[in-house]
Amino acid sequence: MAGRPPEVDVHHHFVPDFYKHVLSGVDLSAKIKFPSWSPKASLAFVNDHHIDKAILSLSAPGAVIAGSRDDVRGLVRKWNDYASELCSAHPNRFGFFTALLGLEDLEGAISEIHYVFRRLKADGPLVDYRHEPIRTASDLVLSGRKRQFPNCKVILSHARGTLLYLADRISALATTIFDGTLDDEDSSRDSEQVMADLKSFYFDLALGGSSTVLDLLINWAPRDHVLYGFDLPFAGGAGERWTYFQDCNCMISG
């Protein structure tokens, strides 16, 4: 349709064989069954559902399972190079969020950031594991960093229902416990300003396709901050969720 905004799946995992090989040699405390994946399967999905582009990303548990610092660095670099090659082969269908090293290897993480953004032209980084994004989002807002860097767009995965429930409490903390004062400025904010900062994040719908979550999210967040995300190849029923999302008309991309 002429003039329509692009439809982008911002939460689309891929599981290359070399990653599955590393996983097979690790005794995970919680066994994870990794589904089969191929570039052909991802392309078939975006084509079948008329999605303009899928942003590829690494799935949990991430490169840290490789073991030693050098092995983790090597796996991250291999993953990022492979993602870049896929995007070069299909530039109009794939983008990618870079895999990152943990902060316990700060030197390696900074080096990899320089590499992927200067040479590979990644679309952004991905940090997503359970409740860590909520703690990080709260810290970014309460420390004033989110407002300090307003042009840095941050996507919170899985609709981040926890944040929706805690938003009022977080905004209250800014004017009670933290007195509304930023770490590095002699200024303060009221609860409405904190709530506005919380709503400045973007939210993808991976595993957030139920009517309960969607009703809450689209009535709380700005409509153009709600993004498609299908969590392929892990989440089943993606086709049904796509139809439901379109029926809800809950995302304005652009």
Secondary structure, 3 states (H helix, E strand, C coil): CCCCCCCEEEEEECCCHHHHHHHHCCCCCCCCCCCCCCHHHHHHHHHHCCCCEEEEECCCCCHHHHCCHHHHHHHHHHHHHHHHHHHHHCCCCEEEEECCCCHHHHHHHHHHHHHHHHHHCCCEECCCCCCHHHHHHHHHHHCCHHHHCCCCCCEECHHHHHHHHHHHHHHHHHHCCCCCECCCCCCECCHHHHHHHHCCCEEECCCCCCHHHHHHHHHHCCHHHEECCCCECCCCCHHHHHHHHHHHCCCCCC
